[in-house]
Amino acid sequence: MQAVDKEVLTQLLAWLNDQQKCWLATVVQTWGSSPRPVGSLFACNENGQMVGSLSGGCVEDDLLTKLANAELAAAGPQFFEYGVSTEEAEKFGLPCGGALHIVVEPQHIDPQARSNLIILTEALDARRCVSREVDLKHGRTSVRAVAKHSPLAFDPTTQVLKHTYGPRLQLFIIGAGMVSQYLAEMALMLGYEVTVCDPRQAMMDDFKIAGVRKIVDMPDDAIKTCANDELSAIVALTHDPRIDDMGLMEALTTSAFYIGAMGSTRTSASRRERLLELDVSLENIDKLHAPIGLPIGSKTPPEIAIAILAEINAIRTQRLPEVMQQLNAASAG
């Protein structure tokens, strides 16, 4: 789940708490070129306030008008199509004759809506997956905990929408130094949830990046609690073995999709020897990316941050071998 989707759900809950009329729209299918993928969320209230996005074009304004005039989803959830003709696609900013199918739900007429949103937001805060099922024919919505993500599914015949909500990408940073500040700021721009852990209170006091969860403690327990999932990347950046090694010993036992540590080739070799002496298995040590980041000649803190994020992204998208081949070819040629 991306940051904007969490924002949509949180805002819906706030509107319901204020007893405002509000609606939730979900993209369930697209054709052609569409600016927003399936599963994207959009919400609005009776005052015309909007959060999230369906198309990046004129769809949102048109939808708001239809809702205000009770032309759509007046009595319950409803399926709706945008851009079914070339003229409509052009009118609503859907490029290349694109089409957009959405499900619109009036949250204020659903007696369970507030409870469901509380369950959703609490699960997301705890980095757990939740499945939400909407029965459009009968106007019923239910939520339940699930172990993992499933692709969004909408059955036009039964008019049932099944949508899994889950935690978004997280970057867990050990250490609150200068590289960490640049890395945290860039990761936030990319939609990551960012956690910074450092037992040194003075370092954390100087860490001024807004929107970051800060933990003043040794990293091992924090990693076990906050970053033991397949959507987390963990990086050790303190240069202090007493802190980094403690965090890495725990990180290497998690299901995090990326684990990296800053340091030179010599420092990385020494770290590997220390971890072996601390009874970390070779299999786990081989998960560690060190020296951290793509080898793009980074020297300054912001350059190092870019290299780290580039490597994390290459690992996440399973493109690292291809990227390294291109870098090696460029270096040789």
N, C-alpha and C positions, 0 to 999 in steps of 0.2 A: 504494500500500500504506500502511495506517495503522500508527502506532507500535505498537499492540498486536499486530498480525500479525508484525512483526519480532521483537517480544518472544517470541511463541510459538515461532517457528523457532529463535531463539537458545537458549531454554530446552530445547527438544527435543534440540538438539545437546549441551547440557550434560548432560542425563540420559543420553544414549547414551555420552558420554565416561566417565560414571560406571558404565556397564554396568547401567543401570536399565531395567526394563520400562516402556515408554511408548507412548502412542497419539496420533495426530493425527486430528482430525475437521474436516471442511469442509462448510459449508452449500452445497448444490448447487441447491436450489430451495425456494421458499416459496409459500404460498397464504394469502390473507387478510392480516391485520395481523401482521407479524413484527418483533420488536425488533431483529434483526440481519439485515443484507442478505446476499444470495448472495455467496459467497467468504469469509465470515467464518471464522476459524480458532479452534480450541479444542484444547488438549492437556492430558493428565494423565499421571501416572506411577503405579506400583504402590503408592506410599505415600499416594495420595489427594491429592497436590498438583495444583493446576489453574492454568492460565493461558489467557487468552482467554475467549471467550464464544460460545455458540450461540443463546441465547434470552433470557438475563437472568431466566429462571424456574427451574423445577425440572428441566429437561432435563439439565443438566450433572450433577446429583447422581444421577439415574436412570441416565445413561450410565455414570458411574463404577461404579455397582453392577453393571451388566450386564458391564462389562469385567472387574471383579474376580472375578465368578462364571463367567467364560469363556462367557457367553451370547451374546457378540457379538465379531466379528473375532478369533476365537481362532486361526484357522489362516491368515488373510490379510485383505486389505482387504475391506470389506463395505458394501453400501448398506443404509440403515435409514430408516424413516419414523417421525416423531412427529406426533401430533395428527391422525390420520386420521379420528377421530370427534370430535363436539362434547365428549363426556365426557373424552376424552384431551386435547383442546386445553385444556380447563379445568384438568385435573389437572396439566398441565405448564406452565401459565402462558402459553399461547399465546392471545392475545386474539382475540375475534370469530371463534372457530372456526378459527383459523389452523392451517396444517400446515407441517411442517419436514422436508425431506429432507436427509440427511447421508451422507457417505462417511467411514467410520472405518478407519484404517490402523494396524496394530500395527508401530511403527517398529523394535522390538527384534528382529523375526524377518526383517527385510529386510537382507540383507548389504550392499546398496548405500545404505542409508538415511543413514548417517553421511556418506559421500562426497557424496551429493546435497545434504544440508543444508549442508555446507561450501561447495559451489558456490553454493547459493542465498544464503547470508549474505554471502559475499564479493562476489557480484554486486550485492546490495542496497547494501552499503557503498560500492561504486563507482558507484552510481546507474545500473545497467544492468538491463534486463528479462530475465527467464528464464521459460521455459515448462516446466511440470511435467506429465507425462502419467502417469496411473495406470490400468493395465489390471487391473480387479478379477478378471476370470475367470482370468487366468494369474498374478496376484500380482506383476506387474512394474511398476516405476516408472523413468522416465527424465527427465532434465532437459536442456534445451538453451537456448542464448542466442537471443533474438529481438530484432528491431528495435523493436517497439512492443507495447503492450497489446492483447490480444484478450479479449472477454467470456468468462467462465467457461462451459464447455460440458460437460454430462454426458449421454451417450447411454445410456438405460436398456436398449436392445437389446444393444449391444456391451459395455455396462458399462465404458466408458472415460471417464475424467475428464481434461479438459484445463484447466489453471489457469495463468494468467500472473501472475507475481509481479514487482513493479517498485518503483522508488523512490517514496517518499511525498513529499508537498508539502514544499518547502524554502523558507525565508525567508533570504535572504542579506543581511545588514545591513552597510553600510559605516559605520563609526564606532561607538564604544563609549560614547557619552554617556548622559544620563539618559533621553531618549526611547527610545534603543535598549534600555535595560534593561527598561523597561515593555513595549516592543514584543516583545522576546524572551520575556519571561515569559508574556505573553498568547498568543503564537503557539505556545509549547510546550503550553499548555493545550488549544489547538485541534488538536493532533496534528502540527504542523509540525516538521520537522527544522530547526534554527536554526544558522546559521553567522554569526559576527561577525568582521569583518576591520577592523583598524586598525593602522597602522604605529607608533602611539605606545604604547610599552611601558607607560608610567605609566597611561594610560587603560585598557589591557587588564588591568593588575594590579588596578584598582578595579572591574572588571566581575565581579560575584560570582554571576551567575545560573547555577545548576547545570544540567547537561544541554545546554550550548551548546558547539559546536565553536568554538574561538578561533584566529584566524590573525593573527599579528603581522607584517604585511607590507603593501605597497601592494596595492590591491584588484584591479588589472587581471589579473595572472597568476592570482590566486586565483579570480576569476570564470571565467576561461577553463577552469580545471581543475575547479572544483566546482559551477558554476551554469549551465552552458550546456545547459539542457534545458527542455522545455515544462512541467515541474512546479515550476519555480523562479520565485520573485518576488525582485526585487533592489531594495533601497532605499538611497539615499544620504542620510545624516543628520549629516554632520560639520559642515556650514556652512563647511568649508575647501575652496575650489576646487581647491587643489593635490591634495587627496585625492579629493574627490567627482568632479571632472571626469575624473580618470584612470580611476576605476572606471566611470563612465558611458560613456566612449568605448568600453570593451570590452563593457559590459552591453548597449548598444544594437545590437551586432552578434550577440548571442546569440538563442536561441529562447525565452528566459524569457517567461512569460505576462504578467508585470507588471514595469514598471520605473518607479520614482518617486524624486523628490528633494525634500527639505524646503527651504522658503524662501518668502518672500513673493512676491507677484506681480511686484514690481520685481526681486527677486533671481532669480526664475525667468526673466524676460526677459533679464537680463544673462547668465545661464548659457547660454541658447539662443544668444546672440550669440557667446559664447566657443566653444561647440561648433562653430558654423559656421566660425569662424576656424581651428579645429583640423581642418577638412576632414571633419567628420561630416556625412553627407548629411541633407537636409531630411526625407527619408523615414524615416530612423532617428530623428531628433530628434522627429518627430511621435509616436513610440512612448512618449515620456516623459510621465509624469503629474507635473505640477508647476504650481502648488503641490500637494504631496502630500496625499492623504486626502480624504474626503468633506467638503463645507463644512457642518459641523454646529456651528460656533461653538467649536471646540476651542481652549483656551488653555494648559492645564497639560500637562505631559509625559504623564500617563496618558490625558488626553482626546485628545491628538494621536495616541497609539498606537491608541486605539479607532478614530479616524477613518481611520487608515492601513489597519488590518485590515479595516474595513468596506468600503473601496474595493477592496482586494485581493480580498475575497470576492465583491463585486459583479462584478468583472472575470472572476473564475474561473467564476462561475456564469452569465455572460453576461446579467446583470441591470442593468448600470450605466445604460443609457438610461432604463429604467423607474424606477430609484431616483432618478436626477437629476430626472426629471419630477415625481415625488412631492415631492421636496425643494423644487423651484421652486414647485410649487403651494401647498405649506404656507407658504413664505416670502411668497408673494403674497397669500395669503388670510387 
